[in-house]
Amino acid sequence: MNKTELVAALVEKTEMPKKSAEKAVNAFVDVVSETLVQGDKLQLIGFGTFSVKDRPARAARNPRTGEEIKIAASKAPVFKPGKALKDKVNTPAKKKGKK
């Protein structure tokens, strides 16, 4: 599912206008991004937690030349799913179609 499909699904579920759904999705992405840039985490109980993980600097090898290269330290956004989301994903889906 991409952003356009997400907006369409929100329109279908909430019956809100497409422009409003698109604004809501954009606002959510902005809030999550801004929160992570500030170094904070965003926790949605039952869904999961967005946070930032520090990756230390490390040495690696160029597979083509075998030369050792240094990879700088960085920060990476991380999503950890909550228990309710994990349970929902691991529950067998009901089959659609004939009864």
N, CA, C and O of each residue as an XYZ file, in Angstrom:
396
protein
N       0.856     -1.169      0.000
C       0.000      0.000      0.000
C       0.902      1.232      0.000
O       1.856      1.311      0.774
N       0.597      2.178     -0.861
C       1.346      3.422     -0.880
C       0.490      4.550     -0.289
O      -0.627      4.314      0.170
N       1.019      5.761     -0.306
C       0.334      6.887      0.327
C      -1.040      7.151     -0.306
O      -2.011      7.410      0.407
N      -1.123      7.086     -1.628
C      -2.392      7.325     -2.325
C      -3.428      6.282     -1.915
O      -4.593      6.608     -1.687
N      -2.997      5.034     -1.823
C      -3.911      3.964     -1.424
C      -4.325      4.116      0.039
O      -5.459      3.800      0.400
N      -3.408      4.599      0.882
C      -3.733      4.845      2.286
C      -4.797      5.927      2.400
O      -5.751      5.788      3.166
N      -4.635      6.999      1.642
C      -5.624      8.088      1.650
C      -6.974      7.543      1.194
O      -7.996      7.845      1.810
N      -6.997      6.751      0.132
C      -8.252      6.177     -0.371
C      -8.901      5.272      0.678
O     -10.122      5.284      0.834
N      -8.092      4.485      1.399
C      -8.636      3.608      2.444
C      -9.228      4.427      3.586
O     -10.273      4.066      4.127
N      -8.572      5.526      3.959
C      -9.120      6.400      5.004
C     -10.443      7.014      4.566
O     -11.385      7.097      5.354
N     -10.513      7.437      3.323
C     -11.756      8.017      2.790
C     -12.880      6.986      2.893
O     -13.996      7.309      3.298
N     -12.572      5.747      2.521
C     -13.573      4.683      2.549
C     -14.017      4.361      3.977
O     -15.209      4.189      4.234
N     -13.055      4.279      4.910
C     -13.387      3.911      6.298
C     -14.082      5.030      7.063
O     -14.990      4.773      7.854
N     -13.661      6.270      6.831
C     -14.166      7.376      7.646
C     -15.207      8.227      6.944
O     -15.875      9.044      7.578
N     -15.350      8.041      5.632
C     -16.266      8.836      4.815
C     -15.919     10.335      4.866
O     -16.783     11.182      4.636
N     -14.667     10.652      5.164
C     -14.242     12.045      5.145
C     -13.825     12.402      3.720
O     -13.485     11.514      2.938
N     -13.845     13.677      3.376
C     -13.432     14.082      2.032
C     -11.969     13.709      1.774
O     -11.158     13.643      2.697
N     -11.656     13.470      0.509
C     -10.306     13.042      0.133
C      -9.260     14.059      0.573
O      -8.196     13.680      1.062
N      -9.551     15.342      0.404
C      -8.587     16.382      0.797
C      -8.302     16.332      2.292
O      -7.158     16.506      2.712
N      -9.325     16.096      3.093
C      -9.149     16.016      4.543
C      -8.321     14.793      4.922
O      -7.459     14.870      5.797
N      -8.580     13.672      4.270
C      -7.830     12.451      4.553
C      -6.365     12.638      4.177
O      -5.474     12.208      4.908
N      -6.117     13.278      3.043
C      -4.746     13.525      2.616
C      -4.036     14.460      3.587
O      -2.861     14.265      3.898
N      -4.752     15.478      4.066
C      -4.188     16.391      5.065
C      -3.843     15.644      6.351
O      -2.799     15.890      6.955
N      -4.721     14.732      6.769
C      -4.502     13.961      7.992
C      -3.270     13.071      7.858
O      -2.463     12.995      8.785
N      -3.114     12.404      6.731
C      -1.955     11.536      6.515
C      -0.674     12.372      6.511
O       0.311     12.010      7.154
N      -0.692     13.485      5.789
C       0.486     14.363      5.739
C       0.829     14.906      7.123
O       2.003     14.977      7.487
N      -0.182     15.287      7.893
C       0.041     15.809      9.240
C       0.642     14.730     10.137
O       1.552     15.014     10.915
N       0.148     13.504     10.039
C       0.677     12.402     10.838
C       2.155     12.168     10.514
O       2.978     12.032     11.419
N       2.484     12.123      9.234
C       3.873     11.909      8.817
C       4.753     13.053      9.327
O       5.861     12.819      9.809
N       4.262     14.277      9.222
C       5.027     15.441      9.704
C       5.277     15.365     11.205
O       6.395     15.606     11.662
N       4.244     15.032     11.973
C       4.381     14.959     13.428
C       5.367     13.868     13.822
O       6.209     14.084     14.693
N       5.275     12.699     13.195
C       6.206     11.611     13.503
C       7.628     12.044     13.158
O       8.546     11.850     13.954
N       7.812     12.624     11.988
C       9.147     13.057     11.559
C       9.721     14.096     12.512
O      10.870     13.976     12.938
N       8.935     15.112     12.849
C       9.405     16.177     13.745
C       9.754     15.629     15.128
O      10.741     16.045     15.735
N       8.950     14.703     15.617
C       9.198     14.096     16.924
C      10.531     13.344     16.923
O      11.313     13.460     17.867
N      10.786     12.580     15.870
C      12.022     11.807     15.782
C      13.234     12.716     15.592
O      14.300     12.441     16.144
N      13.089     13.786     14.828
C      14.191     14.735     14.632
C      14.593     15.354     15.973
O      15.772     15.615     16.210
N      13.627     15.585     16.836
C      13.897     16.159     18.159
C      14.528     15.138     19.110
O      14.962     15.491     20.206
N      14.576     13.876     18.688
C      15.170     12.837     19.518
C      14.182     12.187     20.468
O      14.569     11.383     21.316
N      12.915     12.528     20.332
C      11.877     11.938     21.183
C      11.316     10.689     20.525
O      11.620     10.385     19.371
N      10.486      9.966     21.281
C       9.804      8.821     20.690
C       8.310      9.078     20.697
O       7.808      9.867     21.497
N       7.608      8.409     19.804
C       6.158      8.552     19.709
C       5.556      7.176     19.923
O       5.824      6.248     19.160
N       4.740      7.044     20.966
C       4.180      5.749     21.321
C       2.670      5.774     21.136
O       1.978      6.623     21.697
N       2.170      4.838     20.346
C       0.736      4.659     20.145
C       0.376      3.311     20.760
O       0.654      2.262     20.180
N      -0.239      3.347     21.931
C      -0.570      2.124     22.658
C      -1.390      1.190     21.760
O      -2.377      1.604     21.152
N      -0.971     -0.055     21.689
C      -1.670     -1.052     20.888
C      -1.179     -1.104     19.451
O      -1.394     -2.101     18.761
N      -0.517     -0.037     18.984
C      -0.021     -0.014     17.607
C       1.483     -0.201     17.576
O       1.983     -1.143     16.960
N       2.211      0.697     18.242
C       3.660      0.558     18.269
C       4.348      1.853     18.655
O       3.702      2.844     18.995
N       5.681      1.825     18.596
C       6.492      2.959     19.012
C       7.483      3.322     17.912
O       8.207      2.468     17.402
N       7.501      4.599     17.559
C       8.490      5.145     16.636
C       9.587      5.755     17.491
O       9.295      6.519     18.411
N      10.841      5.434     17.207
C      11.944      6.006     17.963
C      13.170      6.124     17.059
O      13.140      5.728     15.893
N      14.248      6.677     17.621
C      15.500      6.832     16.890
C      16.559      5.969     17.557
O      16.685      5.963     18.782
N      17.316      5.244     16.752
C      18.366      4.376     17.274
C      19.711      4.914     16.782
O      19.875      5.218     15.601
N      20.664      5.026     17.698
C      22.010      5.454     17.329
C      22.791      4.268     16.785
O      22.834      3.200     17.395
N      23.404      4.474     15.633
C      24.267      3.447     15.058
C      25.707      3.931     15.210
O      26.050      4.995     14.694
N      26.550      3.182     15.901
C      27.938      3.620     16.098
C      28.746      3.538     14.793
O      28.382      2.817     13.863
N      29.833      4.283     14.751
C      30.736      4.202     13.606
C      31.340      2.797     13.570
O      31.519      2.159     14.607
N      31.649      2.333     12.371
C      32.213      0.993     12.259
C      33.076      0.891     11.009
O      33.011      1.728     10.109
N      33.872     -0.146     10.984
C      34.713     -0.420      9.818
C      34.052     -1.522      9.004
O      33.461     -2.445      9.565
N      34.151     -1.427      7.683
C      33.581     -2.437      6.793
C      34.551     -2.652      5.635
O      35.565     -1.962      5.527
N      34.235     -3.601      4.785
C      35.089     -3.873      3.626
C      34.295     -3.660      2.341
O      33.129     -4.042      2.239
N      34.951     -3.045      1.371
C      34.378     -2.906      0.043
C      34.434     -4.291     -0.601
O      35.527     -4.826     -0.785
N      33.291     -4.889     -0.950
C      33.306     -6.253     -1.476
C      34.031     -6.371     -2.823
O      34.544     -7.439     -3.157
N      34.073     -5.303     -3.579
C      34.716     -5.345     -4.892
C      36.240     -5.312     -4.781
O      36.934     -6.069     -5.460
N      36.761     -4.423     -3.912
C      38.211     -4.246     -3.831
C      38.825     -4.869     -2.588
O      40.034     -5.098     -2.547
N      38.015     -5.147     -1.574
C      38.523     -5.686     -0.325
C      39.111     -4.608      0.576
O      39.602     -4.891      1.669
N      39.052     -3.354      0.095
C      39.590     -2.232      0.860
C      38.709     -1.946      2.077
O      37.482     -1.992      1.993
N      39.349     -1.652      3.203
C      38.596     -1.327      4.411
C      38.107      0.117      4.309
O      38.859      1.020      3.942
N      36.826      0.314      4.645
C      36.254      1.653      4.645
C      35.637      1.928      6.005
O      35.278      1.004      6.734
N      35.517      3.193      6.337
C      34.912      3.567      7.606
C      33.512      4.088      7.350
O      33.297      4.928      6.476
N      32.569      3.585      8.116
C      31.179      4.034      8.033
C      30.931      4.909      9.242
O      31.131      4.483     10.380
N      30.495      6.133      8.996
C      30.288      7.102     10.072
C      29.108      6.710     10.955
O      28.213      5.977     10.533
N      29.125      7.208     12.174
C      27.996      6.996     13.083
C      26.775      7.691     12.491
O      26.904      8.712     11.815
N      25.600      7.143     12.741
C      24.363      7.735     12.219
C      23.204      7.414     13.144
O      23.327      6.635     14.089
N      22.089      8.031     12.846
C      20.854      7.755     13.568
C      19.870      7.156     12.578
O      19.827      7.561     11.416
N      19.081      6.193     13.036
C      18.116      5.535     12.157
C      16.746      5.508     12.826
O      16.636      5.181     14.008
N      15.689      5.855     12.065
C      14.346      5.734     12.619
C      13.981      4.253     12.755
O      14.315      3.436     11.897
N      13.293      3.929     13.845
C      12.931      2.537     14.131
C      11.453      2.491     14.522
O      10.946      3.387     15.196
N      10.773      1.430     14.086
C       9.392      1.196     14.513
C       9.338     -0.146     15.209
O       9.760     -1.160     14.652
N       8.818     -0.155     16.434
C       8.650     -1.396     17.180
C       7.150     -1.618     17.341
O       6.485     -0.837     18.021
N       6.605     -2.670     16.728
C       5.171     -2.914     16.829
C       4.741     -3.267     18.246
O       5.484     -3.903     18.994
N       3.523     -2.843     18.607
C       2.955     -3.162     19.909
C       2.338     -4.555     19.909
O       2.161     -5.170     18.858
N       2.017     -5.035     21.087
C       1.474     -6.390     21.231
C       0.166     -6.570     20.456
O      -0.028     -7.591     19.797
N      -0.730     -5.583     20.533
C      -2.018     -5.705     19.842
C      -1.822     -5.825     18.334
O      -2.501     -6.619     17.683
N      -0.905     -5.046     17.780
C      -0.631     -5.120     16.340
C      -0.020     -6.469     15.986
O      -0.411     -7.081     14.991
N       0.931     -6.940     16.784
C       1.544     -8.252     16.535
C       0.489     -9.353     16.554
O       0.462    -10.229     15.690
N      -0.385     -9.285     17.571
C      -1.433    -10.307     17.688
C      -2.367    -10.278     16.478
O      -2.756    -11.326     15.961
N      -2.722     -9.078     16.032
C      -3.633     -8.941     14.895
C      -2.992     -9.490     13.620
O      -3.657    -10.159     12.829
N      -1.713     -9.211     13.423
C      -0.998     -9.693     12.234
C      -0.858    -11.206     12.264
O      -0.907    -11.850     11.216
N      -0.686    -11.783     13.445
C      -0.476    -13.225     13.569
C      -1.755    -14.032     13.685
O      -1.698    -15.261     13.749
N      -2.922    -13.369     13.716
C      -4.191    -14.066     13.758
C      -4.584    -14.432     12.333
O      -4.557    -13.575     11.450
N      -4.946    -15.680     12.095
C      -5.351    -16.068     10.737
C      -6.519    -15.209     10.257
O      -7.487    -14.986     10.985
N      -6.407    -14.737      9.027
C      -7.456    -13.897      8.444
C      -8.652    -14.755      8.075
O      -8.511    -15.924      7.716
N      -9.842    -14.153      8.169
C     -11.050    -14.847      7.753
C     -11.080    -14.845      6.224
O     -10.787    -13.831      5.589
N     -11.426    -15.960      5.660
C     -11.474    -16.088      4.206
C     -12.709    -15.377      3.659
O     -13.818    -15.541      4.169
N     -12.493    -14.584      2.609
C     -13.604    -13.912      1.941
C     -14.079    -14.838      0.827
O     -13.313    -15.646      0.303
N     -15.341    -14.707      0.480
C     -15.855    -15.502     -0.635
C     -17.028    -16.356     -0.210
O     -17.860    -15.939      0.595
N     -17.085    -17.554     -0.759
C     -18.208    -18.460     -0.519
C     -18.218    -18.950      0.915
O     -17.169    -19.096      1.542
N     -19.418    -19.203      1.428
C     -19.592    -19.699      2.785
C     -19.651    -21.189      2.801
O     -19.795    -21.790      3.866
